[in-house]
Amino acid sequence: MFKNIFKNKKVIVTGHTGFKGSWLTLWLIKLKSKVVGISNGIISEPSHYKLLGLNKKIKNYKLDLINFDNLKKIINKEKPDFIFHLAGQSLVKKSFIMPKFTFDTNTIGTLNILESLRGLKKKCVVIIITSDKVYKNLEIKKGYRENDLLGGTDPYSASKAAAELVIQSYVKSFFLKKNNNIFIATARAGNVIGGGDWSQDRLIPDCVKSWSKKKIVTIRSPYSTRPWQHVLEAINGYLTLAERIFLNERLHGEAFNFGPKKKNDFDVITIIKTMKRSWSDIKWIISKINNKNQKESKLLKLNSIKAKKLLNWECKLSFNETIHLVTDWYKEFYTNKEIITLKQLKIYEKKIKEK
């Protein structure tokens, strides 16, 4: 479980105060890494990061990644063995309201990370997390592979696709020399769910915030389907990718999809009904505006065969196990004021060992 790779290693996590970043940081602490966090601040209230008390367990820098000079100073000072770059503006709706901020954060922020690494004199493995939305959505049913066309019409998708082009340029222009010591890969995942997410305009966070106040949730798109996966599945992919690049530098410059199996595609109403099995108090109504016969746009899905073949990675949790973990987390938080993140991480580690 990565211990020989990450133990006592200096690991920088950007966006460590966010949803995925806080789960990753906790796992790295459990692996006895020396974690350094870089973030522009707390992004939600409640905050998973604060609830876990991570600010007392790692070294923190509050920094906007647009500040290149200070970012470069931090990287040169800390001399990391690994960098996981998760910081970014992750909401499509917000990208329409704040397009420049989205491009600055997602594209220029990534550029500044790469430029800062050009002066680093030690070996460093860098995993840059982008998105499943980097692909040009051609409205087809097949799962997109890593060599498919990049694109993006909304500012969020375009900013992530642009970041991928920047990464490819830097790898080929600066990090392929014989004496190169910087090894980079990109990770693409989407529709990640799990406890501790309070982001706006997302199905489960919006539901649990209402349910915690005994409110009835209105479901507006009950038959909209998504390929759901638990946050630990994606993070396991990121860690596995970093481990393999550390051991096998031939994966340098590669992109990897981390997506759920096809059978984990379920519609919204199935998610809600499955959650109710573990949390009987929750209630909802279906908006009359929508109906079962309304046309849904085809969804962008990932083909993760490359991760399976080269990394031996695949999702370990079934759909029911995923929803059970998510529901239990929020139920324990809102009814018993308990944070069961570490408990669920141990359950997942056991799951990995069983298979």
Residue frames as qw, qx, qy, qz and C-alpha x, y, z in Angstrom:
[[0.000, 0.885, 0.467, 0.000, 0.00, 0.00, 0.00],
 [0.320, 0.859, -0.022, 0.399, 2.63, 2.52, -1.19],
 [0.592, -0.796, 0.036, 0.124, 4.54, 2.60, 2.14],
 [0.750, -0.188, 0.262, 0.577, 7.93, 1.90, 0.59],
 [0.406, 0.533, 0.334, 0.663, 7.41, 4.72, -1.89],
 [0.099, -0.804, -0.177, -0.559, 5.87, 7.59, 0.06],
 [0.702, -0.636, -0.234, 0.218, 7.19, 7.01, 3.58],
 [0.500, -0.602, 0.056, 0.620, 9.33, 9.96, 4.74],
 [0.414, 0.319, 0.433, 0.735, 9.08, 11.57, 1.28],
 [0.050, 0.413, 0.162, -0.895, 8.39, 15.29, 0.90],
 [0.188, 0.469, 0.785, 0.360, 5.07, 15.62, -0.93],
 [0.131, 0.193, 0.055, -0.971, 3.52, 18.90, -2.06],
 [0.146, 0.538, 0.823, 0.110, -0.26, 18.87, -2.53],
 [0.087, -0.008, -0.083, -0.993, -1.79, 21.92, -4.16],
 [0.579, -0.248, -0.331, -0.703, -5.46, 22.40, -3.40],
 [0.335, 0.002, -0.890, 0.311, -5.07, 20.37, -0.20],
 [0.221, 0.123, 0.519, -0.816, -7.91, 22.26, 1.48],
 [0.578, 0.114, -0.327, -0.739, -10.42, 21.08, -1.12],
 [0.903, -0.074, 0.129, -0.403, -12.55, 17.95, -1.26],
 [0.940, 0.244, -0.201, 0.126, -10.20, 15.58, -3.10],
 [0.336, 0.647, -0.469, 0.499, -7.12, 17.34, -1.75],
 [0.470, -0.536, 0.467, -0.524, -8.10, 16.73, 1.88],
 [0.979, -0.043, 0.120, -0.159, -8.75, 13.01, 1.26],
 [0.776, 0.476, -0.280, 0.305, -5.38, 12.71, -0.51],
 [0.029, 0.688, -0.482, 0.542, -3.59, 14.59, 2.27],
 [0.740, -0.411, 0.360, -0.391, -5.04, 12.31, 4.94],
 [0.989, 0.146, -0.007, 0.029, -3.97, 9.21, 3.01],
 [0.555, 0.608, -0.366, 0.434, -0.43, 10.58, 2.57],
 [0.311, -0.639, 0.476, -0.519, -0.22, 11.31, 6.30],
 [0.922, -0.191, 0.241, -0.237, -1.28, 7.73, 6.97],
 [0.901, 0.346, -0.097, 0.242, 1.54, 6.64, 4.65],
 [0.630, -0.612, 0.021, 0.477, 3.91, 8.74, 6.80],
 [0.513, 0.533, 0.194, 0.644, 4.73, 11.27, 4.10],
 [0.258, -0.434, -0.200, 0.840, 5.98, 14.75, 4.92],
 [0.254, 0.690, 0.607, 0.302, 3.11, 16.70, 3.40],
 [0.134, -0.303, -0.029, 0.943, 3.31, 20.36, 2.38],
 [0.277, 0.682, 0.677, 0.014, 0.05, 22.00, 1.34],
 [0.102, -0.133, 0.187, 0.968, -0.37, 24.96, -1.01],
 [0.046, 0.638, 0.754, 0.148, -3.81, 26.51, -1.27],
 [0.037, 0.426, 0.107, 0.898, -5.51, 29.86, -1.67],
 [0.337, -0.213, 0.418, -0.816, -7.70, 29.20, 1.39],
 [0.308, 0.205, 0.885, -0.283, -10.69, 27.28, 2.67],
 [0.143, -0.044, -0.592, -0.792, -13.18, 26.78, -0.15],
 [0.515, -0.427, -0.582, -0.462, -16.29, 25.64, 1.74],
 [0.174, -0.214, 0.637, -0.720, -18.02, 25.74, 5.09],
 [0.754, -0.560, 0.327, 0.105, -18.14, 23.20, 6.59],
 [0.379, 0.727, -0.565, -0.090, -14.62, 22.28, 5.51],
 [0.983, -0.038, -0.179, 0.029, -13.48, 18.68, 5.35],
 [0.562, 0.460, -0.389, 0.567, -9.90, 19.91, 5.68],
 [0.197, -0.540, 0.388, -0.721, -10.68, 21.75, 8.93],
 [0.859, -0.309, 0.027, -0.407, -12.80, 18.92, 10.33],
 [0.937, 0.091, -0.260, 0.214, -9.85, 16.53, 9.90],
 [0.493, -0.832, 0.151, 0.206, -7.53, 18.98, 11.68],
 [0.843, 0.316, 0.108, 0.421, -5.05, 18.76, 8.80],
 [0.157, 0.900, -0.131, 0.385, -3.81, 22.29, 9.42],
 [0.523, -0.734, 0.403, -0.163, -2.15, 20.96, 12.59],
 [0.901, -0.116, 0.403, 0.110, -0.61, 17.92, 10.89],
 [0.720, 0.368, 0.283, 0.517, 1.15, 19.37, 7.85],
 [0.271, -0.372, 0.074, 0.885, 3.04, 22.45, 6.70],
 [0.331, 0.757, 0.563, 0.001, 0.73, 24.96, 5.01],
 [0.212, -0.160, 0.211, 0.941, 1.28, 27.77, 2.54],
 [0.339, 0.744, 0.498, -0.288, -1.55, 30.12, 1.66],
 [0.171, -0.411, 0.466, 0.765, -0.83, 31.15, -1.90],
 [0.678, 0.622, 0.165, -0.356, -2.57, 31.94, -5.17],
 [0.780, -0.005, 0.472, 0.411, -0.79, 29.93, -7.88],
 [0.431, 0.853, 0.165, 0.245, -0.91, 32.99, -10.13],
 [0.246, -0.915, 0.318, 0.015, 1.87, 34.35, -7.90],
 [0.876, 0.374, -0.265, 0.151, 4.73, 32.75, -9.82],
 [0.235, 0.657, -0.532, 0.481, 7.62, 34.23, -7.86],
 [0.502, -0.443, 0.541, -0.509, 6.40, 33.01, -4.48],
 [0.970, 0.073, 0.075, -0.219, 5.38, 29.63, -5.89],
 [0.730, 0.506, -0.389, 0.243, 8.85, 29.09, -7.31],
 [0.049, -0.613, 0.587, -0.527, 10.42, 30.05, -3.97],
 [0.772, -0.273, 0.377, -0.433, 8.28, 27.50, -2.13],
 [0.968, 0.238, -0.063, -0.044, 9.12, 24.68, -4.54],
 [0.539, 0.584, -0.465, 0.390, 12.84, 25.47, -4.45],
 [0.277, -0.558, 0.546, -0.561, 12.76, 25.70, -0.65],
 [0.824, -0.178, 0.358, -0.401, 10.78, 22.51, -0.01],
 [0.177, 0.461, -0.833, -0.249, 12.50, 20.39, -2.70],
 [0.810, -0.011, 0.329, -0.485, 9.65, 17.89, -3.01],
 [0.291, -0.164, 0.915, 0.227, 9.98, 14.25, -4.05],
 [0.130, 0.471, 0.830, 0.270, 6.38, 14.30, -5.30],
 [0.210, 0.172, 0.098, -0.958, 3.86, 16.97, -6.31],
 [0.136, 0.504, 0.845, 0.117, 0.13, 16.35, -6.67],
 [0.042, 0.075, -0.078, -0.993, -1.40, 19.37, -8.38],
 [0.008, 0.529, 0.848, 0.023, -5.13, 19.49, -7.62],
 [0.005, -0.543, -0.272, 0.794, -5.66, 23.23, -7.10],
 [0.062, 0.164, 0.606, 0.776, -8.12, 24.78, -9.52],
 [0.478, 0.163, 0.173, -0.846, -11.54, 26.23, -10.23],
 [0.131, -0.014, 0.984, 0.120, -13.64, 23.09, -10.61],
 [0.359, 0.522, 0.658, -0.408, -17.20, 24.28, -11.30],
 [0.315, 0.358, 0.623, 0.621, -18.61, 24.62, -14.82],
 [0.055, -0.870, -0.477, -0.116, -21.34, 27.07, -13.76],
 [0.382, -0.808, 0.015, 0.449, -18.82, 29.31, -11.99],
 [0.518, -0.111, 0.463, 0.710, -16.61, 29.29, -15.08],
 [0.197, 0.657, 0.532, 0.496, -19.32, 31.16, -17.01],
 [0.275, -0.935, -0.223, 0.023, -19.55, 33.76, -14.26],
 [0.323, -0.841, 0.363, 0.238, -15.77, 34.08, -13.78],
 [0.898, 0.425, 0.007, 0.112, -14.10, 32.94, -17.04],
 [0.333, 0.772, -0.425, 0.336, -10.84, 34.88, -16.61],
 [0.488, -0.574, 0.562, -0.341, -10.42, 33.61, -13.05],
 [0.951, 0.034, 0.284, -0.117, -11.03, 30.07, -14.32],
 [0.777, 0.562, -0.146, 0.242, -8.37, 30.32, -17.03],
 [0.014, 0.787, -0.483, 0.384, -5.93, 32.06, -14.69],
 [0.647, -0.452, 0.531, -0.308, -6.33, 29.39, -12.03],
 [0.929, 0.084, 0.354, -0.069, -6.56, 26.26, -14.18],
 [0.782, 0.563, 0.017, 0.266, -4.27, 27.10, -17.08],
 [0.216, 0.800, -0.350, 0.437, -1.82, 29.73, -15.87],
 [0.640, -0.602, 0.399, -0.262, -1.63, 28.12, -12.43],
 [0.963, 0.037, 0.235, 0.124, -0.53, 24.86, -14.06],
 [0.595, 0.697, -0.124, 0.380, 1.93, 26.76, -16.25],
 [0.154, -0.826, 0.385, -0.381, 3.47, 28.34, -13.15],
 [0.863, -0.356, 0.354, -0.062, 3.90, 24.94, -11.51],
 [0.897, 0.318, 0.141, 0.271, 5.74, 23.65, -14.58],
 [0.352, 0.810, -0.191, 0.428, 7.90, 26.74, -14.94],
 [0.468, -0.754, 0.375, -0.268, 8.86, 26.55, -11.25],
 [0.941, -0.167, 0.289, 0.052, 10.03, 22.96, -11.73],
 [0.710, 0.648, -0.140, 0.238, 12.55, 23.90, -14.39],
 [0.098, 0.763, -0.486, 0.416, 14.95, 25.05, -11.68],
 [0.813, -0.453, 0.276, -0.238, 14.54, 22.06, -9.34],
 [0.246, 0.642, -0.726, -0.020, 17.79, 20.08, -9.03],
 [0.307, -0.180, 0.904, -0.236, 16.42, 16.82, -7.62],
 [0.157, -0.186, -0.892, -0.382, 14.19, 14.01, -8.84],
 [0.351, 0.199, 0.444, -0.800, 10.52, 14.90, -8.57],
 [0.047, 0.318, 0.892, 0.317, 7.43, 13.01, -9.75],
 [0.234, 0.191, 0.138, -0.943, 4.56, 15.34, -10.65],
 [0.098, 0.431, 0.883, 0.157, 0.95, 14.22, -11.03],
 [0.164, 0.105, -0.025, -0.981, -1.25, 16.93, -12.51],
 [0.234, 0.438, 0.851, -0.169, -4.97, 16.31, -12.07],
 [0.129, 0.006, -0.339, -0.932, -7.07, 17.77, -14.86],
 [0.573, 0.208, 0.403, -0.682, -10.57, 16.49, -15.70],
 [0.501, 0.273, 0.804, 0.171, -12.62, 14.09, -17.81],
 [0.351, 0.848, 0.329, -0.223, -13.94, 17.23, -19.51],
 [0.199, -0.608, 0.464, 0.613, -10.64, 17.85, -21.34],
 [0.359, 0.137, 0.823, 0.418, -11.99, 15.74, -24.21],
 [0.316, 0.111, -0.278, -0.900, -13.96, 17.26, -27.05],
 [0.474, 0.208, 0.762, -0.388, -17.45, 15.89, -26.46],
 [0.171, 0.133, -0.679, -0.701, -18.59, 14.46, -29.78],
 [0.682, 0.017, 0.219, -0.697, -21.88, 13.22, -28.29],
 [0.696, 0.199, -0.660, -0.203, -20.97, 9.56, -28.78],
 [0.847, -0.458, -0.034, -0.268, -21.45, 6.65, -26.42],
 [0.852, 0.154, -0.357, 0.350, -17.96, 5.21, -26.47],
 [0.588, -0.745, -0.033, 0.313, -15.52, 5.85, -23.66],
 [0.339, 0.906, -0.234, 0.096, -12.87, 8.42, -24.54],
 [0.898, -0.084, -0.075, 0.425, -9.27, 7.22, -24.64],
 [0.447, -0.685, 0.031, 0.574, -6.21, 9.23, -23.66],
 [0.339, -0.142, 0.483, 0.795, -5.22, 9.92, -27.28],
 [0.199, 0.714, 0.643, 0.192, -8.65, 11.24, -28.31],
 [0.219, 0.574, 0.144, 0.775, -9.15, 14.84, -29.35],
 [0.247, -0.391, -0.501, 0.731, -9.00, 17.47, -26.61],
 [0.019, -0.532, -0.414, -0.739, -11.51, 20.31, -26.60],
 [0.223, -0.491, -0.617, 0.573, -14.04, 22.11, -24.47],
 [0.070, 0.648, 0.410, 0.638, -16.68, 24.73, -25.20],
 [0.436, -0.873, -0.195, -0.104, -17.40, 26.02, -21.69],
 [0.087, 0.854, -0.417, 0.298, -14.61, 27.98, -19.94],
 [0.687, -0.504, 0.503, -0.145, -13.97, 25.24, -17.36],
 [0.923, 0.170, 0.322, 0.120, -13.48, 22.46, -19.93],
 [0.572, 0.765, -0.082, 0.285, -11.43, 24.71, -22.21],
 [0.181, -0.852, 0.430, -0.237, -9.18, 25.84, -19.34],
 [0.778, -0.338, 0.528, -0.024, -8.43, 22.22, -18.42],
 [0.852, 0.422, 0.237, 0.201, -7.82, 21.21, -22.04],
 [0.297, 0.890, -0.221, 0.265, -5.52, 24.22, -22.43],
 [0.493, -0.697, 0.507, -0.119, -3.63, 23.09, -19.31],
 [0.904, 0.013, 0.412, 0.111, -3.11, 19.68, -20.94],
 [0.659, 0.695, 0.033, 0.285, -1.58, 21.37, -24.01],
 [0.084, -0.890, 0.377, -0.242, 0.72, 23.41, -21.78],
 [0.750, -0.435, 0.497, -0.037, 1.82, 20.23, -19.99],
 [0.887, 0.308, 0.278, 0.202, 2.57, 18.44, -23.27],
 [0.401, 0.859, -0.133, 0.288, 4.57, 21.43, -24.48],
 [0.298, -0.807, 0.468, -0.204, 6.70, 21.61, -21.31],
 [0.874, -0.198, 0.442, 0.042, 7.32, 17.87, -21.23],
 [0.818, 0.435, 0.237, 0.293, 8.52, 17.80, -24.84],
 [0.307, 0.874, -0.107, 0.361, 10.36, 21.12, -24.73],
 [0.109, -0.767, 0.467, -0.427, 12.07, 21.01, -21.35],
 [0.637, -0.416, 0.563, -0.323, 11.65, 17.67, -19.55],
 [0.970, 0.230, 0.061, -0.053, 12.91, 15.12, -22.09],
 [0.270, 0.787, -0.540, 0.123, 16.63, 15.86, -21.85],
 [0.734, 0.134, -0.642, 0.178, 19.08, 13.10, -20.88],
 [0.287, 0.074, -0.636, 0.712, 19.76, 14.64, -17.48],
 [0.445, -0.458, -0.207, -0.742, 16.07, 15.36, -16.80],
 [0.165, -0.016, -0.854, 0.494, 14.97, 14.80, -13.19],
 [0.443, 0.173, 0.315, -0.821, 11.33, 15.95, -13.46],
 [0.048, -0.113, -0.945, -0.304, 8.81, 13.24, -14.38],
 [0.378, 0.160, 0.184, -0.893, 5.24, 14.27, -15.16],
 [0.037, -0.283, -0.908, -0.307, 1.92, 12.59, -15.87],
 [0.381, -0.121, 0.029, -0.916, -1.66, 13.83, -16.05],
 [0.048, 0.236, 0.948, -0.206, -4.65, 12.18, -14.43],
 [0.355, -0.123, -0.298, -0.878, -8.18, 12.61, -15.78],
 [0.113, -0.321, -0.917, 0.208, -11.19, 11.72, -13.64],
 [0.283, -0.235, -0.124, -0.921, -14.72, 12.97, -13.17],
 [0.702, -0.378, -0.316, -0.515, -18.00, 12.53, -11.31],
 [0.442, 0.095, -0.749, 0.485, -16.17, 11.85, -8.06],
 [0.549, -0.631, -0.156, -0.526, -18.33, 11.62, -4.95],
 [0.619, -0.068, -0.647, 0.439, -17.63, 11.10, -1.27],
 [0.437, -0.786, -0.392, 0.195, -18.04, 12.46, 2.23],
 [0.444, -0.545, -0.002, 0.711, -16.78, 15.93, 3.02],
 [0.236, 0.229, 0.469, 0.820, -17.78, 17.54, -0.27],
 [0.066, 0.713, 0.514, -0.473, -19.78, 20.73, 0.19],
 [0.178, -0.087, 0.430, 0.881, -19.20, 22.24, -3.25],
 [0.439, 0.445, 0.236, -0.744, -22.00, 24.21, -4.83],
 [0.657, 0.465, -0.237, -0.543, -24.14, 22.94, -7.71],
 [0.273, 0.257, -0.924, -0.072, -23.37, 19.27, -7.14],
 [0.650, -0.300, -0.548, -0.432, -26.04, 16.66, -6.60],
 [0.687, -0.328, -0.603, 0.238, -25.05, 15.02, -3.32],
 [0.286, -0.061, -0.358, 0.887, -23.68, 18.11, -1.53],
 [0.305, -0.224, -0.152, -0.913, -26.83, 20.05, -2.44],
 [0.684, -0.342, -0.563, -0.313, -29.02, 17.18, -1.20],
 [0.627, -0.269, -0.592, 0.429, -27.28, 16.57, 2.12],
 [0.110, 0.073, -0.234, 0.963, -27.21, 20.27, 2.95],
 [0.503, -0.274, -0.237, -0.785, -31.00, 20.36, 2.55],
 [0.758, -0.270, -0.586, -0.092, -31.58, 17.06, 4.35],
 [0.454, -0.034, -0.562, 0.691, -29.48, 18.24, 7.29],
 [0.163, -0.017, 0.214, -0.963, -32.07, 21.01, 7.74],
 [0.342, 0.328, 0.830, -0.295, -35.00, 18.56, 7.41],
 [0.402, 0.522, -0.123, -0.742, -35.89, 20.04, 4.03],
 [0.792, 0.333, 0.512, -0.009, -37.42, 18.15, 1.12],
 [0.243, -0.406, 0.537, 0.699, -35.16, 18.14, -1.92],
 [0.670, 0.615, 0.146, -0.389, -36.55, 18.88, -5.38],
 [0.568, -0.160, 0.666, 0.456, -34.99, 16.63, -8.01],
 [0.386, 0.683, -0.059, -0.617, -35.00, 18.45, -11.34],
 [0.549, 0.502, -0.588, -0.318, -33.24, 15.93, -13.59],
 [0.768, -0.312, 0.490, -0.272, -34.10, 12.54, -12.08],
 [0.934, 0.238, 0.263, 0.051, -33.15, 10.54, -15.18],
 [0.313, 0.855, -0.411, 0.056, -29.84, 12.22, -15.88],
 [0.979, -0.127, -0.032, 0.155, -27.15, 9.53, -15.86],
 [0.051, 0.868, -0.482, 0.106, -23.53, 9.80, -14.71],
 [0.831, 0.129, -0.499, 0.209, -20.60, 7.38, -14.31],
 [0.465, -0.817, 0.162, -0.299, -20.17, 7.67, -10.53],
 [0.779, 0.108, -0.498, 0.366, -17.05, 6.74, -8.54],
 [0.597, -0.762, -0.176, 0.179, -15.90, 7.22, -4.95],
 [0.055, 0.952, -0.293, 0.065, -13.20, 9.79, -4.24],
 [0.594, -0.542, 0.587, 0.093, -10.88, 7.08, -2.90],
 [0.835, 0.328, 0.397, 0.191, -10.96, 5.30, -6.25],
 [0.433, 0.868, -0.033, 0.239, -9.58, 8.37, -8.01],
 [0.254, -0.860, 0.428, -0.115, -6.99, 9.06, -5.30],
 [0.828, -0.204, 0.508, 0.124, -5.85, 5.46, -5.40],
 [0.734, 0.586, 0.220, 0.264, -5.29, 6.06, -9.11],
 [0.130, 0.944, -0.217, 0.210, -3.23, 9.21, -8.47],
 [0.532, -0.664, 0.524, -0.039, -1.05, 7.47, -5.88],
 [0.873, 0.074, 0.455, 0.157, -0.61, 4.39, -8.05],
 [0.590, 0.766, 0.064, 0.246, 0.40, 6.53, -11.02],
 [0.092, -0.906, 0.376, -0.169, 2.96, 8.41, -8.92],
 [0.737, -0.414, 0.534, 0.021, 4.35, 5.16, -7.56],
 [0.856, 0.303, 0.366, 0.206, 4.74, 3.59, -11.00],
 [0.421, 0.865, -0.096, 0.256, 6.43, 6.66, -12.50],
 [0.373, -0.801, 0.458, -0.100, 8.81, 6.74, -9.54],
 [0.742, -0.233, 0.622, 0.097, 9.71, 3.11, -10.30],
 [0.598, 0.300, 0.612, 0.422, 9.37, 3.25, -14.09],
 [0.038, -0.586, 0.039, 0.809, 10.27, 6.59, -15.65],
 [0.142, 0.098, 0.750, 0.639, 9.13, 5.39, -19.09],
 [0.003, 0.701, 0.713, 0.018, 5.61, 6.50, -18.14],
 [0.190, -0.488, -0.070, 0.849, 6.86, 10.09, -18.07],
 [0.141, 0.208, -0.348, -0.903, 4.67, 12.40, -20.13],
 [0.165, -0.274, -0.896, -0.308, 1.71, 10.03, -20.29],
 [0.465, -0.184, 0.118, -0.858, -1.96, 10.80, -19.56],
 [0.149, -0.119, -0.978, 0.086, -4.21, 8.36, -17.72],
 [0.532, -0.377, -0.263, -0.711, -7.98, 8.11, -17.36],
 [0.055, -0.026, -0.886, 0.459, -9.41, 7.02, -14.01],
 [0.537, -0.098, -0.144, -0.826, -13.08, 6.27, -14.47],
 [0.622, -0.089, 0.650, -0.429, -15.63, 3.81, -13.10],
 [0.229, 0.071, 0.928, 0.285, -16.73, 0.61, -14.76],
 [0.235, -0.194, -0.522, -0.797, -19.64, 0.85, -17.21],
 [0.433, -0.476, -0.760, -0.096, -22.00, -0.82, -14.78],
 [0.292, -0.442, -0.457, 0.714, -21.62, 2.16, -12.42],
 [0.083, -0.146, -0.289, -0.943, -23.64, 4.40, -14.74],
 [0.103, -0.547, -0.811, 0.182, -26.85, 5.21, -12.86],
 [0.021, -0.669, -0.294, -0.683, -29.40, 7.99, -13.01],
 [0.060, -0.407, 0.379, -0.829, -29.99, 10.56, -10.29],
 [0.727, -0.343, -0.005, -0.595, -33.19, 9.02, -8.94],
 [0.906, -0.036, -0.409, 0.099, -31.40, 5.68, -8.44],
 [0.372, 0.323, -0.489, 0.720, -28.70, 7.50, -6.45],
 [0.361, -0.386, 0.235, -0.816, -31.32, 9.07, -4.19],
 [0.882, -0.218, -0.171, -0.382, -33.25, 5.85, -3.66],
 [0.806, 0.104, -0.483, 0.326, -30.04, 3.98, -2.85],
 [0.130, 0.387, -0.444, 0.798, -29.05, 6.65, -0.33],
 [0.611, -0.397, 0.042, -0.684, -32.40, 6.24, 1.43],
 [0.874, -0.104, -0.474, 0.003, -31.53, 2.62, 2.28],
 [0.596, -0.011, -0.472, 0.649, -28.88, 3.94, 4.68],
 [0.032, -0.083, -0.278, 0.956, -30.54, 7.23, 5.64],
 [0.017, 0.502, 0.857, 0.113, -34.27, 6.62, 5.99],
 [0.043, -0.691, -0.401, 0.600, -35.15, 10.18, 7.05],
 [0.099, -0.276, 0.370, 0.882, -34.33, 11.79, 3.72],
 [0.448, 0.624, 0.603, -0.214, -37.17, 13.03, 1.49],
 [0.128, -0.237, 0.457, 0.848, -37.50, 14.35, -2.03],
 [0.579, 0.611, 0.426, -0.332, -39.95, 15.30, -4.73],
 [0.509, 0.117, 0.560, 0.643, -39.47, 15.21, -8.50],
 [0.115, 0.427, -0.045, -0.896, -39.92, 18.49, -10.30],
 [0.608, 0.536, 0.548, -0.206, -42.93, 18.53, -12.61],
 [0.275, 0.793, -0.299, -0.454, -40.90, 20.40, -15.20],
 [0.103, 0.447, -0.856, -0.240, -38.99, 17.22, -16.05],
 [0.897, 0.042, 0.189, -0.397, -40.32, 13.89, -17.14],
 [0.733, -0.246, 0.609, 0.180, -38.91, 10.48, -17.88],
 [0.722, 0.505, 0.419, 0.221, -39.28, 10.92, -21.61],
 [0.115, 0.967, -0.138, -0.182, -37.26, 14.10, -21.88],
 [0.822, 0.457, -0.177, 0.290, -34.14, 13.87, -24.02],
 [0.573, -0.743, 0.217, 0.271, -30.84, 13.78, -22.14],
 [0.404, 0.791, -0.453, -0.080, -27.61, 14.72, -23.86],
 [0.937, 0.067, -0.292, 0.183, -25.15, 11.87, -24.28],
 [0.513, -0.836, 0.189, 0.041, -22.53, 11.85, -21.55],
 [0.411, 0.699, -0.567, 0.143, -18.80, 11.96, -21.79],
 [0.914, -0.382, 0.128, -0.052, -17.36, 8.73, -20.38],
 [0.032, -0.758, 0.647, 0.073, -13.81, 7.60, -19.84],
 [0.948, 0.151, -0.278, 0.006, -12.13, 4.45, -21.10],
 [0.390, -0.786, 0.459, -0.137, -9.69, 3.36, -18.38],
 [0.987, 0.134, -0.046, 0.074, -8.17, 0.33, -20.09],
 [0.484, 0.643, -0.387, 0.450, -4.74, 1.99, -20.18],
 [0.332, -0.620, 0.483, -0.522, -4.75, 2.39, -16.37],
 [0.938, -0.160, 0.207, -0.229, -5.78, -1.25, -16.02],
 [0.904, 0.356, -0.126, 0.201, -3.03, -2.53, -18.34],
 [0.477, 0.574, -0.347, 0.567, -0.12, -0.32, -17.27],
 [0.159, -0.507, 0.468, -0.707, -0.96, 0.43, -13.64],
 [0.355, -0.214, -0.907, 0.077, -3.15, -2.53, -12.69],
 [0.158, 0.148, 0.420, -0.881, -5.71, 0.03, -11.48],
 [0.285, -0.386, -0.664, -0.573, -9.46, -0.33, -11.59],
 [0.469, -0.434, 0.162, -0.752, -12.37, 0.67, -9.39],
 [0.184, 0.073, -0.944, 0.264, -12.76, -1.73, -6.46],
 [0.275, 0.223, 0.612, -0.707, -16.13, -0.59, -5.14],
 [0.115, 0.480, 0.813, 0.309, -19.51, -1.56, -6.52],
 [0.126, -0.528, -0.246, -0.803, -22.15, 1.10, -7.05],
 [0.641, -0.646, -0.357, -0.210, -23.99, 0.08, -3.86],
 [0.723, -0.322, -0.242, 0.561, -20.75, 0.11, -1.84],
 [0.300, 0.258, 0.059, 0.917, -19.91, 3.56, -3.19],
 [0.323, -0.593, -0.253, -0.693, -23.29, 5.07, -2.31],
 [0.746, -0.542, -0.381, 0.068, -23.29, 3.33, 1.09],
 [0.612, -0.142, -0.198, 0.753, -19.91, 4.90, 1.99],
 [0.074, 0.359, 0.130, 0.921, -21.04, 8.34, 0.84],
 [0.506, -0.604, -0.355, -0.502, -24.36, 8.20, 2.69],
 [0.759, -0.444, -0.382, 0.284, -22.84, 6.85, 5.89],
 [0.462, 0.074, -0.160, 0.869, -20.28, 9.65, 5.95],
 [0.147, -0.397, -0.106, -0.900, -22.89, 12.42, 5.81],
 [0.672, -0.527, -0.430, -0.294, -25.33, 10.61, 8.08],
 [0.719, -0.317, -0.380, 0.488, -22.66, 10.21, 10.78],
 [0.291, 0.154, -0.083, 0.940, -21.63, 13.83, 10.41],
 [0.285, -0.393, -0.176, -0.856, -25.11, 15.32, 10.61],
 [0.740, -0.472, -0.351, -0.326, -26.67, 12.95, 13.15],
 [0.846, -0.429, -0.190, 0.254, -23.74, 12.03, 15.41],
 [0.020, -0.968, 0.251, 0.011, -21.20, 14.80, 14.67],
 [0.759, -0.344, 0.480, 0.273, -18.62, 12.13, 13.84],
 [0.390, 0.740, -0.439, -0.327, -15.97, 12.32, 11.12],
 [0.883, -0.103, 0.457, -0.012, -15.44, 8.83, 9.74],
 [0.515, 0.769, -0.340, -0.167, -12.99, 9.67, 6.93],
 [0.022, -0.567, 0.821, -0.067, -10.11, 7.66, 8.39],
 [0.632, 0.018, 0.720, -0.287, -12.42, 4.75, 9.15],
 [0.767, 0.566, 0.180, -0.241, -13.58, 4.69, 5.54],
 [0.321, 0.756, -0.563, -0.093, -10.01, 4.94, 4.26],
 [0.297, -0.360, 0.873, -0.143, -9.13, 1.83, 6.27],
 [0.740, 0.302, 0.526, -0.291, -12.18, 0.04, 4.83],
 [0.640, 0.728, -0.140, -0.204, -11.03, 0.92, 1.34],
 [0.058, 0.662, -0.748, -0.003, -7.45, -0.20, 1.97],
 [0.537, -0.094, 0.814, -0.203, -8.80, -3.53, 3.16],
 [0.743, 0.537, 0.264, -0.300, -10.92, -3.74, 0.01],
 [0.417, 0.760, -0.471, -0.160, -7.84, -3.26, -2.16],
 [0.157, -0.473, 0.862, -0.096, -5.97, -6.03, -0.36],
 [0.692, 0.127, 0.636, -0.318, -8.88, -8.44, -0.73],
 [0.761, 0.615, 0.140, -0.155, -8.87, -8.19, -4.54]]
